[in-house]
């Protein structure tokens, strides 16, 4: 196994992780921004107001994007396992 193979596997792993995490993180950031703007305009500084909507939004995004995330992780794992014989030399 050459250094180029290791770098390619690492690159694919990082790309898969970022791609899978992006929907939940993006929706969490968007909801956090909306809640922050709401808090700034109304001057409500309740701590639970920041966490509860983000948790609910991330859970809903996991339900919606879950099958797609699982498909991406499965494709990466399948590719890695199918090429395992080329790594063991």
N, CA, C and O atoms as a printed pandas DataFrame, in Angstrom:
     atom_number atom_name residue_name chain_id  residue_number  x_coord  y_coord  z_coord
0              1         N          UNK        A               1    0.852   -1.174    0.000
1              2        CA          UNK        A               1    0.000    0.000    0.000
2              3         C          UNK        A               1    0.892    1.229    0.000
3              4         O          UNK        A               1    1.748    1.388    0.870
4              5         N          UNK        A               2    0.690    2.073   -0.957
5              6        CA          UNK        A               2    1.541    3.248   -1.090
6              7         C          UNK        A               2    0.970    4.430   -0.300
7              8         O          UNK        A               2   -0.150    4.398    0.211
8              9         N          UNK        A               3    1.786    5.452   -0.231
9             10        CA          UNK        A               3    1.350    6.657    0.466
10            11         C          UNK        A               3    0.192    7.326   -0.257
11            12         O          UNK        A               3   -0.676    7.926    0.378
12            13         N          UNK        A               4    0.174    7.228   -1.576
13            14        CA          UNK        A               4   -0.919    7.816   -2.351
14            15         C          UNK        A               4   -2.245    7.127   -2.035
15            16         O          UNK        A               4   -3.289    7.778   -1.985
16            17         N          UNK        A               5   -2.203    5.811   -1.824
17            18        CA          UNK        A               5   -3.426    5.081   -1.465
18            19         C          UNK        A               5   -3.941    5.531   -0.102
19            20         O          UNK        A               5   -5.142    5.729    0.085
20            21         N          UNK        A               6   -3.032    5.687    0.833
21            22        CA          UNK        A               6   -3.421    6.119    2.182
22            23         C          UNK        A               6   -4.014    7.525    2.140
23            24         O          UNK        A               6   -5.019    7.803    2.794
24            25         N          UNK        A               7   -3.390    8.398    1.375
25            26        CA          UNK        A               7   -3.901    9.766    1.259
26            27         C          UNK        A               7   -5.269    9.773    0.586
27            28         O          UNK        A               7   -6.150   10.536    0.983
28            29         N          UNK        A               8   -5.456    8.927   -0.430
29            30        CA          UNK        A               8   -6.746    8.854   -1.118
30            31         C          UNK        A               8   -7.844    8.346   -0.188
31            32         O          UNK        A               8   -8.962    8.863   -0.198
32            33         N          UNK        A               9   -7.526    7.342    0.608
33            34        CA          UNK        A               9   -8.509    6.823    1.565
34            35         C          UNK        A               9   -8.852    7.885    2.600
35            36         O          UNK        A               9  -10.023    8.081    2.925
36            37         N          UNK        A              10   -7.846    8.565    3.116
37            38        CA          UNK        A              10   -8.089    9.632    4.086
38            39         C          UNK        A              10   -8.913   10.760    3.501
39            40         O          UNK        A              10   -9.803   11.297    4.161
40            41         N          UNK        A              11   -8.613   11.123    2.253
41            42        CA          UNK        A              11   -9.367   12.188    1.589
42            43         C          UNK        A              11  -10.830   11.786    1.414
43            44         O          UNK        A              11  -11.734   12.584    1.665
44            45         N          UNK        A              12  -11.057   10.550    0.982
45            46        CA          UNK        A              12  -12.432   10.078    0.818
46            47         C          UNK        A              12  -13.168   10.005    2.150
47            48         O          UNK        A              12  -14.360   10.305    2.223
48            49         N          UNK        A              13  -12.452    9.604    3.210
49            50        CA          UNK        A              13  -13.079    9.518    4.528
50            51         C          UNK        A              13  -13.488   10.899    5.031
51            52         O          UNK        A              13  -14.596   11.076    5.537
52            53         N          UNK        A              14  -12.597   11.873    4.893
53            54        CA          UNK        A              14  -12.908   13.236    5.339
54            55         C          UNK        A              14  -14.054   13.811    4.512
55            56         O          UNK        A              14  -14.947   14.462    5.055
56            57         N          UNK        A              15  -14.031   13.571    3.192
57            58        CA          UNK        A              15  -15.103   14.069    2.324
58            59         C          UNK        A              15  -16.445   13.452    2.716
59            60         O          UNK        A              15  -17.464   14.141    2.742
60            61         N          UNK        A              16  -16.442   12.158    3.018
61            62        CA          UNK        A              16  -17.680   11.494    3.421
62            63         C          UNK        A              16  -18.198   12.032    4.742
63            64         O          UNK        A              16  -19.398   12.268    4.888
64            65         N          UNK        A              17  -17.312   12.228    5.701
65            66        CA          UNK        A              17  -17.725   12.757    7.010
66            67         C          UNK        A              17  -18.301   14.157    6.871
67            68         O          UNK        A              17  -19.342   14.456    7.456
68            69         N          UNK        A              18  -17.643   15.018    6.109
69            70        CA          UNK        A              18  -18.149   16.377    5.926
70            71         C          UNK        A              18  -19.477   16.381    5.182
71            72         O          UNK        A              18  -20.375   17.156    5.513
72            73         N          UNK        A              19  -19.603   15.528    4.190
73            74        CA          UNK        A              19  -20.835   15.453    3.410
74            75         C          UNK        A              19  -21.998   14.937    4.257
75            76         O          UNK        A              19  -23.123   15.422    4.129
76            77         N          UNK        A              20  -21.734   13.969    5.111
77            78        CA          UNK        A              20  -22.788   13.392    5.946
78            79         C          UNK        A              20  -23.189   14.351    7.073
79            80         O          UNK        A              20  -24.363   14.422    7.435
80            81         N          UNK        A              21  -22.233   15.078    7.618
81            82        CA          UNK        A              21  -22.529   15.975    8.735
82            83         C          UNK        A              21  -23.117   17.314    8.293
83            84         O          UNK        A              21  -23.724   18.018    9.100
84            85         N          UNK        A              22  -22.946   17.667    7.034
85            86        CA          UNK        A              22  -23.345   18.991    6.556
86            87         C          UNK        A              22  -24.830   19.317    6.749
87            88         O          UNK        A              22  -25.132   20.415    7.217
88            89         N          UNK        A              23  -25.768   18.435    6.418
89            90        CA          UNK        A              23  -27.176   18.828    6.580
90            91         C          UNK        A              23  -27.560   19.142    8.031
91            92         O          UNK        A              23  -28.212   20.152    8.294
92            93         N          UNK        A              24  -27.163   18.294    8.957
93            94        CA          UNK        A              24  -27.521   18.523   10.361
94            95         C          UNK        A              24  -26.839   19.779   10.903
95            96         O          UNK        A              24  -27.462   20.574   11.607
96            97         N          UNK        A              25  -25.558   19.955   10.573
97            98        CA          UNK        A              25  -24.855   21.139   11.052
98            99         C          UNK        A              25  -25.401   22.415   10.429
99           100         O          UNK        A              25  -25.554   23.429   11.110
100          101         N          UNK        A              26  -25.693   22.364    9.135
101          102        CA          UNK        A              26  -26.227   23.541    8.454
102          103         C          UNK        A              26  -27.565   23.963    9.013
103          104         O          UNK        A              26  -27.797   25.149    9.247
104          105         N          UNK        A              27  -28.449   23.004    9.230
105          106        CA          UNK        A              27  -29.768   23.329    9.783
106          107         C          UNK        A              27  -29.636   23.810   11.225
107          108         O          UNK        A              27  -30.353   24.719   11.643
108          109         N          UNK        A              28  -28.723   23.205   11.990
109          110        CA          UNK        A              28  -28.494   23.663   13.358
110          111         C          UNK        A              28  -27.987   25.091   13.412
111          112         O          UNK        A              28  -28.412   25.879   14.257
112          113         N          UNK        A              29  -27.073   25.425   12.502
113          114        CA          UNK        A              29  -26.553   26.798   12.449
114          115         C          UNK        A              29  -27.647   27.775   12.032
115          116         O          UNK        A              29  -27.761   28.860   12.601
116          117         N          UNK        A              30  -28.444   27.396   11.048
117          118        CA          UNK        A              30  -29.518   28.272   10.573
118          119         C          UNK        A              30  -30.548   28.536   11.668
119          120         O          UNK        A              30  -30.965   29.677   11.868
120          121         N          UNK        A              31  -30.954   27.491   12.374
121          122        CA          UNK        A              31  -31.924   27.661   13.461
122          123         C          UNK        A              31  -31.308   28.476   14.596
123          124         O          UNK        A              31  -31.989   29.313   15.189
124          125         N          UNK        A              32  -30.040   28.248   14.906
125          126        CA          UNK        A              32  -29.364   29.038   15.934
126          127         C          UNK        A              32  -29.302   30.512   15.585
127          128         O          UNK        A              32  -29.467   31.371   16.452
128          129         N          UNK        A              33  -29.063   30.806   14.305
129          130        CA          UNK        A              33  -29.037   32.196   13.864
130          131         C          UNK        A              33  -30.407   32.845   13.989
131          132         O          UNK        A              33  -30.522   33.986   14.436
132          133         N          UNK        A              34  -31.437   32.120   13.594
133          134        CA          UNK        A              34  -32.806   32.655   13.699
134          135         C          UNK        A              34  -33.181   32.902   15.160
135          136         O          UNK        A              34  -33.772   33.930   15.492
136          137         N          UNK        A              35  -32.836   31.957   16.025
137          138        CA          UNK        A              35  -33.146   32.122   17.449
138          139         C          UNK        A              35  -32.349   33.289   18.033
139          140         O          UNK        A              35  -32.873   34.043   18.853
140          141         N          UNK        A              36  -31.110   33.445   17.628
141          142        CA          UNK        A              36  -30.294   34.562   18.129
142          143         C          UNK        A              36  -30.862   35.906   17.690
143          144         O          UNK        A              36  -30.900   36.856   18.472
144          145         N          UNK        A              37  -31.300   35.982   16.443
145          146        CA          UNK        A              37  -31.920   37.224   15.973
146          147         C          UNK        A              37  -33.205   37.492   16.747
147          148         O          UNK        A              37  -33.473   38.633   17.126
148          149         N          UNK        A              38  -33.998   36.457   16.985
149          150        CA          UNK        A              38  -35.227   36.606   17.768
150          151         C          UNK        A              38  -34.914   37.081   19.181
151          152         O          UNK        A              38  -35.594   37.965   19.704
152          153         N          UNK        A              39  -33.896   36.505   19.799
153          154        CA          UNK        A              39  -33.527   36.921   21.156
154          155         C          UNK        A              39  -33.012   38.352   21.181
155          156         O          UNK        A              39  -33.298   39.098   22.118
156          157         N          UNK        A              40  -32.266   38.736   20.177
157          158        CA          UNK        A              40  -31.736   40.107   20.151
158          159         C          UNK        A              40  -32.840   41.127   19.955
159          160         O          UNK        A              40  -32.791   42.213   20.535
160          161         N          UNK        A              41  -33.831   40.795   19.149
161          162        CA          UNK        A              41  -34.902   41.763   18.899
162          163         C          UNK        A              41  -35.877   41.856   20.064
163          164         O          UNK        A              41  -36.402   42.933   20.347
164          165         N          UNK        A              42  -36.125   40.739   20.742
165          166        CA          UNK        A              42  -37.081   40.764   21.848
166          167         C          UNK        A              42  -36.413   40.928   23.203
167          168         O          UNK        A              42  -37.097   41.133   24.205
168          169         N          UNK        A              43  -35.101   40.843   23.251
169          170        CA          UNK        A              43  -34.313   40.932   24.475
170          171         C          UNK        A              43  -34.698   39.865   25.495
171          172         O          UNK        A              43  -34.639   40.099   26.702
172          173         N          UNK        A              44  -35.086   38.713   25.013
173          174        CA          UNK        A              44  -35.340   37.556   25.880
174          175         C          UNK        A              44  -34.032   36.774   25.972
175          176         O          UNK        A              44  -33.485   36.364   24.948
176          177         N          UNK        A              45  -33.531   36.567   27.173
177          178        CA          UNK        A              45  -32.255   35.872   27.346
178          179         C          UNK        A              45  -32.453   34.539   28.065
179          180         O          UNK        A              45  -31.715   34.216   28.995
180          181         N          UNK        A              46  -33.421   33.789   27.645
181          182        CA          UNK        A              46  -33.689   32.476   28.231
182          183         C          UNK        A              46  -32.724   31.456   27.622
183          184         O          UNK        A              46  -32.620   31.354   26.399
184          185         N          UNK        A              47  -32.020   30.704   28.468
185          186        CA          UNK        A              47  -31.020   29.756   27.987
186          187         C          UNK        A              47  -31.629   28.574   27.230
187          188         O          UNK        A              47  -31.063   28.100   26.245
188          189         N          UNK        A              48  -32.784   28.107   27.696
189          190        CA          UNK        A              48  -33.394   26.955   27.019
190          191         C          UNK        A              48  -33.912   27.321   25.639
191          192         O          UNK        A              48  -34.089   26.447   24.791
192          193         N          UNK        A              49  -34.153   28.585   25.409
193          194        CA          UNK        A              49  -34.649   29.022   24.108
194          195         C          UNK        A              49  -33.602   28.797   23.019
195          196         O          UNK        A              49  -33.960   28.649   21.851
196          197         N          UNK        A              50  -32.337   28.770   23.371
197          198        CA          UNK        A              50  -31.297   28.555   22.362
198          199         C          UNK        A              50  -31.098   27.082   22.041
199          200         O          UNK        A              50  -30.782   26.743   20.901
200          201         N          UNK        A              51  -31.273   26.203   23.015
201          202        CA          UNK        A              51  -30.942   24.801   22.807
202          203         C          UNK        A              51  -32.096   23.968   22.272
203          204         O          UNK        A              51  -31.891   23.144   21.381
204          205         N          UNK        A              52  -33.281   24.158   22.783
205          206        CA          UNK        A              52  -34.415   23.306   22.421
206          207         C          UNK        A              52  -34.744   23.380   20.928
207          208         O          UNK        A              52  -34.900   22.328   20.307
208          209         N          UNK        A              53  -34.858   24.562   20.319
209          210        CA          UNK        A              53  -35.150   24.585   18.874
210          211         C          UNK        A              53  -34.041   23.955   18.027
211          212         O          UNK        A              53  -34.321   23.313   17.015
212          213         N          UNK        A              54  -32.776   24.138   18.442
213          214        CA          UNK        A              54  -31.679   23.539   17.691
214          215         C          UNK        A              54  -31.712   22.020   17.791
215          216         O          UNK        A              54  -31.491   21.329   16.797
216          217         N          UNK        A              55  -31.983   21.502   18.967
217          218        CA          UNK        A              55  -32.051   20.052   19.147
218          219         C          UNK        A              55  -33.183   19.474   18.303
219          220         O          UNK        A              55  -33.004   18.458   17.631
220          221         N          UNK        A              56  -34.328   20.111   18.339
221          222        CA          UNK        A              56  -35.475   19.626   17.555
222          223         C          UNK        A              56  -35.174   19.706   16.062
223          224         O          UNK        A              56  -35.499   18.781   15.318
224          225         N          UNK        A              57  -34.557   20.798   15.616
225          226        CA          UNK        A              57  -34.247   20.952   14.192
226          227         C          UNK        A              57  -33.227   19.915   13.729
227          228         O          UNK        A              57  -33.357   19.363   12.636
228          229         N          UNK        A              58  -32.222   19.649   14.545
229          230        CA          UNK        A              58  -31.221   18.650   14.168
230          231         C          UNK        A              58  -31.844   17.259   14.144
231          232         O          UNK        A              58  -31.539   16.469   13.251
232          233         N          UNK        A              59  -32.699   16.949   15.092
233          234        CA          UNK        A              59  -33.365   15.638   15.080
234          235         C          UNK        A              59  -34.254   15.473   13.850
235          236         O          UNK        A              59  -34.282   14.404   13.240
236          237         N          UNK        A              60  -34.976   16.523   13.490
237          238        CA          UNK        A              60  -35.818   16.459   12.286
238          239         C          UNK        A              60  -34.953   16.312   11.042
239          240         O          UNK        A              60  -35.305   15.572   10.124
240          241         N          UNK        A              61  -33.819   17.015   11.006
241          242        CA          UNK        A              61  -32.935   16.875    9.837
242          243         C          UNK        A              61  -32.336   15.477    9.767
243          244         O          UNK        A              61  -32.130   14.952    8.673
244          245         N          UNK        A              62  -32.053   14.864   10.912
245          246        CA          UNK        A              62  -31.552   13.489   10.902
246          247         C          UNK        A              62  -32.614   12.512   10.404
247          248         O          UNK        A              62  -32.299   11.537    9.722
248          249         N          UNK        A              63  -33.865   12.777   10.747
249          250        CA          UNK        A              63  -34.945   11.920   10.259
250          251         C          UNK        A              63  -35.112   12.081    8.753
251          252         O          UNK        A              63  -35.305   11.101    8.034
252          253         N          UNK        A              64  -35.037   13.326    8.279
253          254        CA          UNK        A              64  -35.226   13.579    6.848
254          255         C          UNK        A              64  -34.031   13.100    6.036
255          256         O          UNK        A              64  -34.203   12.416    5.026
256          257         N          UNK        A              65  -32.818   13.452    6.466
257          258        CA          UNK        A              65  -31.622   13.133    5.698
258          259         C          UNK        A              65  -30.969   11.818    6.120
259          260         O          UNK        A              65  -29.947   11.439    5.549
260          261         N          UNK        A              66  -31.524   11.121    7.090
261          262        CA          UNK        A              66  -30.939    9.882    7.588
262          263         C          UNK        A              66  -30.689    8.824    6.530
263          264         O          UNK        A              66  -29.585    8.282    6.464
264          265         N          UNK        A              67  -31.685    8.508    5.694
265          266        CA          UNK        A              67  -31.427    7.498    4.658
266          267         C          UNK        A              67  -30.314    7.899    3.692
267          268         O          UNK        A              67  -29.514    7.058    3.282
268          269         N          UNK        A              68  -30.262    9.158    3.337
269          270        CA          UNK        A              68  -29.203    9.634    2.444
270          271         C          UNK        A              68  -27.834    9.535    3.119
271          272         O          UNK        A              68  -26.851    9.137    2.493
272          273         N          UNK        A              69  -27.779    9.905    4.414
273          274        CA          UNK        A              69  -26.527    9.805    5.164
274          275         C          UNK        A              69  -26.061    8.356    5.253
275          276         O          UNK        A              69  -24.884    8.054    5.054
276          277         N          UNK        A              70  -26.998    7.470    5.553
277          278        CA          UNK        A              70  -26.661    6.054    5.666
278          279         C          UNK        A              70  -26.179    5.498    4.328
279          280         O          UNK        A              70  -25.255    4.686    4.289
280          281         N          UNK        A              71  -26.801    5.933    3.235
281          282        CA          UNK        A              71  -26.386    5.487    1.904
282          283         C          UNK        A              71  -24.959    5.937    1.603
283          284         O          UNK        A              71  -24.171    5.162    1.060
284          285         N          UNK        A              72  -24.614    7.182    1.950
285          286        CA          UNK        A              72  -23.250    7.667    1.719
286          287         C          UNK        A              72  -22.225    6.895    2.542
287          288         O          UNK        A              72  -21.169    6.524    2.031
288          289         N          UNK        A              73  -22.529    6.657    3.799
289          290        CA          UNK        A              73  -21.605    5.913    4.651
290          291         C          UNK        A              73  -21.472    4.475    4.159
291          292         O          UNK        A              73  -20.373    3.919    4.155
292          293         N          UNK        A              74  -22.582    3.870    3.745
293          294        CA          UNK        A              74  -22.548    2.505    3.235
294          295         C          UNK        A              74  -21.743    2.416    1.944
295          296         O          UNK        A              74  -20.976    1.471    1.760
296          297         N          UNK        A              75  -21.908    3.390    1.046
297          298        CA          UNK        A              75  -21.131    3.391   -0.200
298          299         C          UNK        A              75  -19.641    3.517    0.081
299          300         O          UNK        A              75  -18.837    2.835   -0.553
300          301         N          UNK        A              76  -19.262    4.369    1.013
301          302        CA          UNK        A              76  -17.853    4.507    1.370
302          303         C          UNK        A              76  -17.320    3.205    1.950
303          304         O          UNK        A              76  -16.238    2.752    1.575
304          305         N          UNK        A              77  -18.074    2.603    2.861
305          306        CA          UNK        A              77  -17.634    1.351    3.481
306          307         C          UNK        A              77  -17.553    0.229    2.456
307          308         O          UNK        A              77  -16.612   -0.564    2.472
308          309         N          UNK        A              78  -18.528    0.162    1.572
309          310        CA          UNK        A              78  -18.521   -0.873    0.547
310          311         C          UNK        A              78  -17.310   -0.721   -0.371
311          312         O          UNK        A              78  -16.643   -1.703   -0.697
312          313         N          UNK        A              79  -17.033    0.509   -0.782
313          314        CA          UNK        A              79  -15.871    0.760   -1.636
314          315         C          UNK        A              79  -14.577    0.373   -0.930
315          316         O          UNK        A              79  -13.683   -0.223   -1.530
316          317         N          UNK        A              80  -14.490    0.716    0.339
317          318        CA          UNK        A              80  -13.297    0.389    1.113
318          319         C          UNK        A              80  -13.124   -1.121    1.244
319          320         O          UNK        A              80  -12.015   -1.633    1.092
320          321         N          UNK        A              81  -14.209   -1.832    1.524
321          322        CA          UNK        A              81  -14.113   -3.275    1.692
322          323         C          UNK        A              81  -13.904   -4.006    0.364
323          324         O          UNK        A              81  -13.230   -5.035    0.327
324          325         N          UNK        A              82  -14.474   -3.487   -0.720
325          326        CA          UNK        A              82  -14.256   -4.121   -2.019
326          327         C          UNK        A              82  -12.819   -3.977   -2.492
327          328         O          UNK        A              82  -12.319   -4.833   -3.221
328          329         N          UNK        A              83  -12.153   -2.910   -2.089
329          330        CA          UNK        A              83  -10.774   -2.679   -2.488
330          331         C          UNK        A              83   -9.770   -3.132   -1.432
331          332         O          UNK        A              83   -8.587   -2.802   -1.512
332          333         N          UNK        A              84  -10.241   -3.883   -0.449
333          334        CA          UNK        A              84   -9.372   -4.303    0.648
334          335         C          UNK        A              84   -8.219   -5.179    0.160
335          336         O          UNK        A              84   -7.109   -5.117    0.690
336          337         N          UNK        A              85   -8.494   -5.986   -0.848
337          338        CA          UNK        A              85   -7.440   -6.874   -1.349
338          339         C          UNK        A              85   -6.280   -6.098   -1.982
339          340         O          UNK        A              85   -5.153   -6.590   -2.022
340          341         N          UNK        A              86   -6.554   -4.895   -2.471
341          342        CA          UNK        A              86   -5.456   -4.091   -3.039
342          343         C          UNK        A              86   -4.637   -3.411   -1.958
343          344         O          UNK        A              86   -3.495   -3.023   -2.206
344          345         N          UNK        A              87   -5.192   -3.259   -0.772
345          346        CA          UNK        A              87   -4.468   -2.609    0.310
346          347         C          UNK        A              87   -3.523   -3.573    1.021
347          348         O          UNK        A              87   -2.514   -3.155    1.588
348          349         N          UNK        A              88   -3.850   -4.846    0.990
349          350        CA          UNK        A              88   -3.048   -5.841    1.694
350          351         C          UNK        A              88   -2.079   -6.457    0.690
351          352         O          UNK        A              88   -2.398   -7.438    0.018
352          353         N          UNK        A              89   -0.915   -5.875    0.605
353          354        CA          UNK        A              89    0.114   -6.395   -0.301
354          355         C          UNK        A              89    1.408   -6.546    0.452
355          356         O          UNK        A              89    2.411   -6.971   -0.122
